[in-house]
Amino acid sequence: MAANTTTIEDLRAKTDDQLIAELTELKREQFNLRFQAATNQLENPARIREVRRTIAKIKTLQSERAKSADAKA
């Protein structure tokens, strides 16, 4: 497992605001990685996959939290 791979347990420990901030940063990184890939300057192609999957994990967690909040209300 890579050093910068994010597990779901790490994400669950974060607050909603921290998740939003991390999601914003990952989307910015994803854009930069796509730009680097288009200009053949990409050093680590596997990072694109890691970023994409981490974004999906965060969105899934946000969805779960929203559904549980609706169920409690």
C-alpha positions as CSV (number, residue, x, y, z in Angstrom):
1,M,0.0,0.0,0.0
2,A,1.4,3.4,-1.0
3,A,2.2,6.0,1.7
4,N,-0.4,8.5,0.4
5,T,-3.2,6.0,0.0
6,T,-6.2,7.0,2.0
7,T,-8.2,4.3,3.8
8,I,-11.9,4.6,4.5
9,E,-11.2,4.5,8.3
10,D,-9.0,7.6,8.0
11,L,-11.8,9.4,6.1
12,R,-14.5,8.3,8.6
13,A,-12.4,9.9,11.4
14,K,-12.6,13.3,9.7
15,T,-15.3,15.9,10.1
16,D,-17.6,17.0,7.3
17,D,-15.6,20.3,6.8
18,Q,-12.3,18.3,6.7
19,L,-13.8,16.0,4.0
20,I,-15.0,19.0,1.9
21,A,-11.5,20.6,2.1
22,E,-9.8,17.3,1.2
23,L,-12.3,16.8,-1.7
24,T,-11.5,20.2,-3.0
25,E,-7.8,19.6,-2.8
26,L,-8.1,16.2,-4.6
27,K,-10.2,17.7,-7.4
28,R,-7.5,20.3,-7.9
29,E,-4.8,17.6,-7.9
30,Q,-6.9,15.5,-10.4
31,F,-7.1,18.5,-12.7
32,N,-3.3,19.0,-12.5
33,L,-2.7,15.3,-13.1
34,R,-4.9,15.3,-16.2
35,F,-3.1,18.4,-17.5
36,Q,0.3,16.7,-16.9
37,A,-0.9,13.5,-18.7
38,A,-2.0,15.6,-21.7
39,T,1.4,17.2,-22.0
40,N,3.3,14.0,-21.4
41,Q,4.8,15.2,-18.1
42,L,3.1,12.7,-15.8
43,E,5.6,11.0,-13.5
44,N,3.3,8.6,-11.7
45,P,0.3,7.4,-13.8
46,A,-1.0,5.3,-10.9
47,R,-1.6,8.5,-8.9
48,I,-4.6,9.4,-11.2
49,R,-6.3,6.1,-10.2
50,E,-5.6,6.7,-6.5
51,V,-7.0,10.2,-6.6
52,R,-10.1,9.2,-8.5
53,R,-10.8,6.4,-6.0
54,T,-10.2,8.6,-3.0
55,I,-12.6,11.1,-4.4
56,A,-15.2,8.3,-4.8
57,K,-14.6,7.2,-1.2
58,I,-15.2,10.7,0.1
59,K,-18.4,11.2,-1.9
60,T,-19.7,7.8,-0.8
61,L,-19.0,8.7,2.8
62,Q,-20.7,12.1,2.4
63,S,-23.7,10.3,0.9
64,E,-23.9,7.9,3.8
65,R,-23.7,10.7,6.3
66,A,-26.5,12.6,4.5
67,K,-28.7,9.6,4.5
68,S,-28.2,8.8,8.1
69,A,-28.9,12.5,9.0
70,D,-32.1,12.3,7.0
71,A,-33.1,9.1,8.8
72,K,-32.5,10.6,12.2
73,A,-34.6,13.7,11.3
